[in-house]
Amino acid sequence: MRLLFDARQLSISLGSALLLSLALQTTTTAQTPPDRWLVPAEIRQAILEEFSGELALQHVQLLAANRIRPEEEYTQKFFETSYLEEMATRYGLSDVAVDYFPSGNIWVPYEADLWMVAPVRKKIASLTMVPSALASNSRSADVVTEVVWVGNGQPADYEGIDVNGKIVMGSGSVSSAFSSGVNQRGAAGALGTGSP
């Protein structure tokens, strides 16, 4: 077996390897930029090692999911209260205490679904899918009607649009769409894409 090498390719490869070697040496000897963060590096590193976006999302989902719960829970401490007490203690806070104050009626959703019925039937949202998608203090309703886009929900956005008996959908908060559409113009319900 004979191996043939092209001298030009070999010299180009050797030249490339030499340049790569020089670049690596230059990189390793370059000075590190000064640390200009306000938080000292050791504290910053400790935070980064403990921080977890997935864990934060898990907390939110767990707390939101427990909006569906048996009535008996209202005679004792809420699940959320116990959970937050436990997490605060677990994360190192001391002297964790809960203060109780009298309150009025408590809003508890048991079932909530939003369906598109035309041109195809499709579930858009559900209390069981994303509990936080349901606005707090929503009213009970069973409505099949048209959805009308009302932009920011400003008076100009309603000009020439009949929303009476329909569901208004806006780019602002649900409370804003509810106030301007349901309370002021007789809409049957409100959806908002700008709610936190």
C-alpha positions in Angstrom: 0.0 0.0 0.0 1.4 3.4 -0.9 0.3 6.7 0.7 0.7 9.8 -1.4 0.7 13.2 0.2 0.4 16.5 -1.6 3.2 18.7 -0.2 1.0 21.9 -0.6 -1.9 20.4 1.5 0.5 19.2 4.1 2.1 22.6 4.4 -1.3 24.3 4.6 -2.4 21.9 7.3 0.8 22.4 9.3 0.4 26.2 8.8 -3.2 26.0 10.1 -2.2 23.9 13.1 0.6 26.5 13.9 -1.9 29.4 13.7 -4.4 27.5 15.9 -1.6 26.8 18.4 -0.6 30.5 18.5 -4.3 31.6 18.9 -4.7 29.2 21.8 -1.6 30.5 23.5 -2.7 34.1 23.0 -6.1 33.4 24.4 -4.8 31.7 27.5 -2.3 34.6 28.2 -4.9 37.3 27.7 -6.0 39.3 30.8 -9.4 38.6 32.3 -11.6 41.7 32.3 -12.2 43.3 35.8 -15.2 42.1 37.7 -17.6 45.1 37.6 -20.6 43.5 39.2 -22.1 45.1 42.3 -22.7 41.7 44.0 -19.4 40.1 45.1 -18.4 37.0 43.0 -18.7 34.5 45.9 -22.3 35.6 46.7 -23.2 35.8 43.0 -21.9 32.3 42.4 -23.8 30.9 45.4 -27.0 32.4 44.0 -26.4 31.0 40.5 -25.8 27.5 42.0 -29.1 27.6 43.9 -31.3 29.3 41.3 -33.5 27.2 39.2 -36.1 28.5 36.7 -37.7 25.1 36.6 -38.1 25.1 40.4 -39.6 28.5 40.3 -42.1 27.3 37.6 -42.9 24.2 39.7 -43.7 26.5 42.7 -46.1 28.6 40.6 -47.8 25.6 39.0 -48.2 23.9 42.4 -49.7 27.0 44.1 -51.9 27.7 41.1 -53.2 24.1 40.8 -54.4 24.2 44.3 -57.2 26.7 43.5 -59.2 23.5 43.1 -59.6 22.0 46.5 -62.2 20.5 48.9 -64.3 22.8 51.0 -62.8 21.3 54.2 -59.6 23.1 53.5 -61.3 26.4 54.4 -61.9 25.3 57.9 -58.1 24.9 58.4 -55.0 26.5 57.1 -54.8 26.9 53.3 -52.4 24.5 51.4 -50.6 27.5 50.1 -50.0 28.9 53.6 -48.5 25.6 54.8 -46.4 25.2 51.6 -44.9 28.7 51.8 -44.2 28.3 55.5 -42.4 25.1 54.8 -40.4 26.5 51.8 -39.4 29.7 53.8 -38.1 27.5 56.6 -36.4 25.1 54.2 -34.6 28.0 52.5 -33.2 29.2 55.8 -35.5 31.9 57.1 -36.1 31.8 60.8 -39.0 33.2 62.8 -41.5 32.3 60.1 -45.0 33.1 61.2 -48.4 33.6 59.6 -50.8 36.3 60.7 -54.5 35.8 60.2 -57.1 38.5 59.5 -60.9 38.2 59.1 -62.0 38.1 55.5 -65.2 37.9 53.5 -66.4 35.2 51.1 -63.7 33.2 49.4 -63.9 32.6 45.6 -63.2 29.0 44.6 -63.4 27.8 41.0 -64.3 24.1 40.4 -64.5 23.9 36.7 -63.6 26.2 33.8 -63.1 25.6 30.1 -62.8 27.8 27.1 -63.7 26.2 23.8 -63.6 27.4 20.2 -66.6 25.9 18.5 -66.2 27.2 14.9 -64.7 26.8 12.4 -63.4 23.7 14.4 -64.1 22.5 17.9 -60.9 22.9 20.0 -60.2 23.5 23.7 -58.3 26.7 24.2 -57.9 26.8 27.9 -58.9 24.9 31.0 -58.6 25.2 34.8 -57.1 21.7 34.8 -54.6 22.6 32.1 -53.4 26.0 33.2 -55.1 27.0 36.5 -53.6 30.5 36.4 -55.4 31.2 33.0 -58.7 31.8 34.9 -59.0 35.3 36.2 -59.7 35.5 39.9 -63.3 36.2 40.9 -64.6 35.1 37.5 -68.4 34.8 37.4 -70.2 31.5 36.6 -71.5 31.3 33.1 -72.3 28.9 30.3 -72.1 31.0 27.1 -71.7 30.1 23.4 -71.2 33.4 21.6 -69.0 35.4 19.3 -65.6 36.7 20.4 -64.9 40.3 19.4 -61.4 41.9 19.4 -61.3 45.2 21.1 -57.6 46.1 21.1 -56.5 48.0 24.2 -60.1 48.4 25.2 -60.1 52.2 24.9 -63.3 53.9 23.9 -62.0 54.4 20.4 -61.5 50.6 20.1 -65.2 50.1 20.6 -66.4 52.5 18.0 -68.7 50.8 15.5 -68.5 47.5 17.3 -71.5 45.9 19.0 -70.3 43.8 21.9 -73.6 43.3 23.7 -74.0 39.6 24.6 -70.6 38.7 23.1 -67.2 38.0 24.6 -64.7 40.9 24.3 -61.0 40.0 23.9 -58.3 42.6 24.3 -54.6 43.1 24.5 -54.8 44.5 28.0 -55.7 42.9 31.3 -58.8 40.8 31.8 -60.0 43.3 34.5 -59.7 46.2 32.0 -61.6 44.2 29.3 -64.2 43.2 31.8 -64.7 46.7 33.0 -65.0 48.4 29.6 -66.7 45.5 27.8 -68.9 43.7 30.4 -69.7 46.4 32.9 -70.0 49.4 30.5 -71.2 47.8 27.2 -73.1 44.6 28.2 -70.6 42.0 26.9 -71.1 38.4 28.1 -67.5 37.9 29.1 -63.9 39.1 28.7 -60.6 37.6 27.7 -57.3 39.4 28.0 -53.9 38.6 26.5 -52.0 41.2 28.6 -52.6 39.8 32.0 -49.6 38.8 34.1 
